[in-house]
Amino acid sequence: MADLILLNGPSGIGKSTLARIYAKNHPGVLNLDVDQVRCLIGGWEEDFQAAGNLVRPIALSMATTHLTAGHTVIMPQYLDAGDEVLLFRSTAEQAGAGFREIVLMDSREASVERFYSRNDSQDPWHAGVTAIVEQSGGPRLLESMYEDLTLGLDARPTATKIASRKGHIEETYKDLMAALAPAAR
């Protein structure tokens, strides 16, 4: 059975990296990196929210198409609100697929540090998002997002939390695979 795997967690925690590894190791899986899709919308840097409003239905359509065809989707995306998570869960269920939310977590302080330590000047997303974060409160915004995610998780007991430590991507990937194993359901 196909699954929609929401790989959730704070910005910079390793969601996109793990999703790329997972898709590479599982032929046919769609790595639906919504942040990369957002970068395809002209003007996303100038109006981040408007681009987000455009990209959400695109992502839902992509997920539905792939799941309906019987293929798994992994989606690395920070979602703090239960209604956003429910939207993707409902999409999976309507496509006859399963839904798994895996949340990568580190301490609040380490999560903020990891966001700022990303150094990928070739990726327009990182540079653009760092500028947006700085304009919107910098570390205070990231700490607030972390707290919102933590509060949201309290209301979603089916979400599986995985510790994600900087520099330990192989270990985190093994934990992801264990969490996704059929016996872990």
VMD Tcl script that draws the C-alpha trace (Angstrom):
set ca {
  {0.00 0.00 0.00}
  {1.20 3.49 -0.80}
  {1.81 5.99 1.98}
  {2.02 9.73 2.28}
  {4.95 10.26 4.63}
  {4.98 13.74 6.13}
  {8.54 14.35 7.26}
  {7.96 17.22 9.66}
  {10.27 19.23 11.90}
  {11.89 22.62 12.43}
  {13.56 24.44 9.53}
  {17.09 23.20 8.95}
  {16.65 19.93 10.86}
  {17.42 17.67 7.87}
  {13.98 16.92 6.41}
  {14.93 17.57 2.78}
  {18.19 15.65 3.06}
  {16.45 12.60 4.51}
  {13.66 12.78 1.93}
  {16.24 12.81 -0.90}
  {17.99 9.76 0.59}
  {14.68 7.95 1.08}
  {13.53 8.60 -2.50}
  {16.92 7.56 -3.89}
  {16.70 4.27 -1.99}
  {13.05 3.63 -2.92}
  {12.44 3.82 -6.69}
  {9.04 5.20 -7.59}
  {8.72 7.33 -4.45}
  {7.92 10.98 -5.11}
  {10.02 13.38 -3.05}
  {7.45 16.16 -2.85}
  {9.61 18.97 -1.50}
  {7.03 21.75 -1.35}
  {9.76 24.33 -0.73}
  {11.35 23.46 -4.08}
  {7.97 23.65 -5.82}
  {7.45 27.12 -4.26}
  {10.69 28.25 -5.91}
  {9.10 27.50 -9.28}
  {6.52 30.25 -8.72}
  {7.69 33.61 -9.98}
  {7.99 36.23 -7.26}
  {8.06 33.80 -4.35}
  {10.85 35.78 -2.69}
  {8.83 39.00 -2.77}
  {5.56 37.49 -1.54}
  {6.33 34.31 0.34}
  {2.76 33.90 1.66}
  {1.10 34.37 -1.73}
  {3.42 31.79 -3.28}
  {2.59 29.46 -0.39}
  {-1.11 29.87 -1.08}
  {-0.50 28.92 -4.72}
  {1.77 25.98 -3.98}
  {-0.43 24.17 -1.45}
  {-3.09 23.07 -4.01}
  {-0.32 22.12 -6.45}
  {1.29 19.92 -3.80}
  {-2.04 18.32 -2.92}
  {-2.69 17.58 -6.59}
  {0.78 16.08 -7.07}
  {0.37 13.92 -3.96}
  {-3.09 12.75 -5.02}
  {-1.93 11.80 -8.51}
  {1.05 9.82 -7.25}
  {-0.80 8.11 -4.38}
  {-3.77 7.18 -6.57}
  {-1.33 5.47 -8.94}
  {-0.23 3.34 -5.97}
  {3.08 5.05 -5.26}
  {4.42 6.46 -2.00}
  {5.05 10.17 -1.47}
  {7.54 11.57 1.04}
  {6.97 15.22 1.83}
  {9.60 17.12 3.83}
  {7.63 20.07 5.20}
  {7.31 22.02 8.43}
  {3.63 21.98 9.41}
  {2.75 23.14 12.90}
  {-1.02 23.40 12.62}
  {-3.21 20.34 12.95}
  {-5.54 21.54 10.19}
  {-2.64 21.63 7.71}
  {-1.61 18.12 8.69}
  {-5.23 16.97 8.48}
  {-5.46 18.33 4.92}
  {-2.62 16.07 3.79}
  {-3.90 13.14 5.88}
  {-7.30 13.49 4.20}
  {-5.65 13.61 0.79}
  {-3.88 10.33 1.51}
  {-7.04 8.68 2.80}
  {-9.09 9.83 -0.21}
  {-6.43 8.32 -2.49}
  {-6.66 5.02 -0.61}
  {-3.20 5.45 0.90}
  {-1.82 5.41 4.40}
  {-0.54 8.48 6.23}
  {2.52 8.66 8.46}
  {3.82 11.75 10.24}
  {7.45 11.48 11.26}
  {8.82 14.48 13.16}
  {12.54 15.17 13.37}
  {13.45 16.97 16.57}
  {16.50 18.40 18.26}
  {16.60 20.87 21.15}
  {15.20 24.33 20.48}
  {18.65 25.89 20.72}
  {20.25 23.31 18.42}
  {17.42 23.68 15.92}
  {17.97 27.44 15.66}
  {21.72 26.93 15.31}
  {21.18 24.31 12.58}
  {18.98 26.69 10.60}
  {21.72 29.30 10.55}
  {24.54 26.82 9.91}
  {23.08 25.69 6.58}
  {25.55 26.84 3.99}
  {24.22 26.13 0.54}
  {24.74 29.25 -1.54}
  {23.65 27.34 -4.66}
  {20.14 26.83 -3.30}
  {17.95 29.92 -3.76}
  {15.53 28.58 -1.16}
  {18.00 28.74 1.74}
  {19.16 32.27 0.96}
  {15.61 33.51 0.43}
  {14.21 31.89 3.54}
  {17.09 33.11 5.69}
  {16.37 36.68 4.55}
  {12.64 36.24 5.26}
  {13.38 34.82 8.73}
  {15.70 37.73 9.51}
  {13.05 40.26 8.43}
  {10.46 38.49 10.57}
  {12.30 38.22 13.88}
  {15.31 35.98 13.29}
  {16.01 33.54 16.12}
  {12.86 34.61 18.00}
  {10.74 33.57 15.01}
  {12.50 30.19 14.78}
  {12.03 29.62 18.53}
  {8.35 30.50 18.19}
  {7.96 28.08 15.27}
  {9.65 25.38 17.36}
  {7.22 25.98 20.23}
  {4.24 25.95 17.84}
  {5.39 22.62 16.44}
  {5.84 21.18 19.92}
  {2.35 22.32 20.96}
  {0.87 20.94 17.74}
  {2.48 17.58 18.37}
  {0.77 17.35 21.74}
  {-2.52 17.21 19.82}
  {-1.26 14.59 17.34}
  {-0.32 11.48 19.33}
  {0.04 9.39 16.15}
  {3.05 11.42 15.04}
  {6.33 9.59 15.55}
  {9.20 11.70 16.90}
  {12.79 10.92 15.93}
  {15.86 12.56 17.43}
  {17.91 14.31 14.78}
  {21.38 15.40 15.80}
  {23.58 17.56 13.62}
  {26.09 15.52 11.65}
  {24.33 12.19 12.30}
  {22.30 11.83 9.11}
  {23.00 8.08 8.72}
  {21.81 7.39 12.27}
  {18.70 9.51 11.75}
  {17.97 7.72 8.47}
  {18.18 4.34 10.23}
  {15.73 5.64 12.84}
  {13.43 6.85 10.06}
  {13.48 3.42 8.43}
  {12.73 1.76 11.77}
  {9.79 4.12 12.36}
  {8.41 3.32 8.91}
  {8.78 -0.45 9.27}
  {5.46 -2.32 9.12}
  {5.82 -3.49 12.73}
  {6.08 0.16 13.86}
  {2.53 0.91 12.70}
}
mol new
graphics top color blue
foreach p $ca { graphics top sphere $p radius 0.5 }
foreach p [lrange $ca 0 end-1] q [lrange $ca 1 end] { graphics top cylinder $p $q radius 0.2 }
display resetview
